[in-house]
């Protein structure tokens, strides 16, 4: 890892205003980089902005249902590391929101927002990893199954973005690159938390992840990046999905559930991403905040650069060649 570049990307992330999921992703990135104090500080700030119903880091409106749970993994870590019962209580409240209060479909899928009965691919990353980290492994798996049943296109092996339960139709059927990144990275985080005796569930997740990785790779551009909508070359060229996909591949290689043939793809994407980091440490060309409908910069793009680098370092250290 280029330590100077990592520091610049980290500094840029810390300078950014962050919504709930972005706060959670920053904390996750710091955890995986070994920056435990920063992760704990992020978790503490998420609790400062916890709503009465249990949702963490709630700023800028209160419609988010699953996004606040992205802070949960770091909060559980912070509670254990510090022994602070206030932090433990805050994590319990977040968990209670997901298990008992959050709006759901008739089949049990947790909706992504409060004001519409919608299921978004983003939710793969937000709530199942926290549920698994809290020991609710089967609930995490059930959410993944629900989301996959609704959003997965079996022929193309890619996920659509948004489904509306009320109308029984897609709000956005597009195969959004970052959305597929949320799905595979979220399932990867769950996979890494399942206990060894859940072999069936682990095998299912590995199959689900490989399906999407294999479905997406043929759409990679020659430069190692993807279009915003994976199969639509008229949409803008986007950086973050390459980070998310590379992260997933490095994790799969470290866990030995992906074959070594995938390494060349991860390396190509990682090289492309490094070329997009400017002198201030901003990862350019990701889905740009705050609306994610254009090429720009965003906290999630910064965080996934750091997550990708941590995953790559883990893999190369494992090979004793870092």
C-alpha positions, -999 to +999 in steps of 0.1 A: +000+000+000+011+036-007+009+050+028+010+086+016-019+080-008-038+062+018-034+091+042-046+116+016-077+095+008-084+092+045-080+129+051-103+137+022-129+112+037-127+128+071-132+163+056-165+153+040-201+157+053-215+122+058-250+107+059-257+076+080-244+049+056-214+070+047-205+074+084-208+036+087-186+030+057-159+053+070-159+034+103-157+001+084-128+013+064-109+025+094-115-009+112-102-028+082-071-005+080-064-012+117-074+024+127-095+013+157-095+047+174-110+064+143-136+037+140-146+041+176-148+079+172-171+074+141-193+050+161-196+074+190-206+102+167-232+079+151-247+074+186-248+112+192-272+114+163-292+083+171-330+088+168-354+076+195-365+046+174-329+034+173-316+045+139-280+056+140-263+088+126-296+102+114-291+136+097-306+153+067-341+138+070-355+107+086-366+085+057-337+060+058-346+025+071-316+003+064-288+029+059-283+036+096-274+000+102-242+005+083-229+020+115-237-011+135-206-032+129-182-004+142-206+003+171-205-033+182-167-032+180-166+001+199-189-013+227-168-044+231-135-026+229-144+001+254-168-018+277-191+012+274-227+000+282-241+032+266-226+021+233-239-014+238-274-001+245-272+020+213-263-011+193-292-030+208-316-002+199-304-003+163-309-040+163-344-037+177-352-012+149-343-038+123-359-068+140-391-053+153-399-018+140-386-014+104-413-016+077-413-048+057-429-064+027-454-092+032-426-117+028-404-100+053-380-079+032-370-047+051-378-017+030-351+008+022-371+040+030-400+049+053-422+067+029-424+042+001-427+004+001-395+000-019-367-025-019-333-012-031-302-032-040-283-008-016-299-026+014-277-057+007-248-038+022-266-019+050-284-043+073-274-079+067-237-074+077-248-058+110-274-085+116-246-111+111-222-092+133-248-092+160-253-130+157-286-129+138-271-150+110-304-165+097-321-131+097-292-118+076-295-147+052-333-142+050-329-106+040-303-115+013-327-142+000-356-117-001-336-090-019-321-115-043-355-130-052-368-096-062-339-079-078-317-106-094-318-110-132-310-147-136-301-145-173-277-116-171-266-125-135-268-089-124-291-070-100-316-043-108-318-012-086-352-005-072-385-024-068-418-009-056-439-034-036-470-013-038-472-012-076-455-046-081-430-031-106-395-017-109-389+019-101-355+016-117-348-017-135-313-005-146-283-026-137-266+001-117-229-007-112-226+007-077-258-011-068-242-044-078-212-034-058-234-029-027-248-064-033-216-084-037-196-065-010-225-068+014-228-105+009-190-108+012-192-091+046-219-115+057-200-145+045-170-135+065-191-133+097-209-167+094-197-194+118-179-224+104-209-247+111-231-228+086-215-245+056-247-246+036-253-209+040-216-201+032-218-222+000-250-204-010-234-170-005-203-179-024-225-190-053-245-158-052-214-136-052-196-155-079-228-153-101-227-115-100-189-112-103-191-134-134-221-115-147-204-081-144-168-088-155-176-091-192-188-054-191-154-041-178-140-015-201-105-017-215-094+009-189-105-013-159-136+008-152-173+004-159-202+025-171-226+037-144-253+014-158-232-017-164-247-027-198-253+008-211-222+024-226-240+057-231-239+063-193-209+080-177-178+061-168-177+054-131-149+045-106-165+032-074-179-001-088-143-011-098-133-006-062-162-026-048-156-054-073-119-055-066-126-055-028-148-085-032-123-104-054-094-097-030-116-110-001-125-140-021-089-148-029-079-144+007-108-166+018-099-191-010-135-191-023-124-174-055-099-189-079-066-172-087-077-164-122-098-135-108-066-118-095-058-102-129-092-085-130-088-071-095-053-058-103-066-041-135-094-024-116-072-014-087-047+001-111-074+021-128-088+034-095-053+046-084-051+067-116-083+085-105-069+097-071-061+134-074-034+154-054-059+161-026-067+124-021-101+127-037-112+096-057-125+112-089-152+098-112-173+079-086-211+083-085-211+119-072-227+130-039-253+141-030-276+126-058-253+100-073-265+106-108-232+121-122-195+116-121-180+133-091-167+125-056-184+110-025-176+097+009-186+062-002-160+064-030-133+074-005-143+046+019-143+019-007-109+029-019-097+023+016-116-009+019-101-021-014-066-013-003-071-031+031-084-061+013-055-061-012-030-057+016-046-086+035-043-108+004-007-099-004+004-102+033-012-137+033+010-145+003+040-130+021+047-108-009+034-074+004 
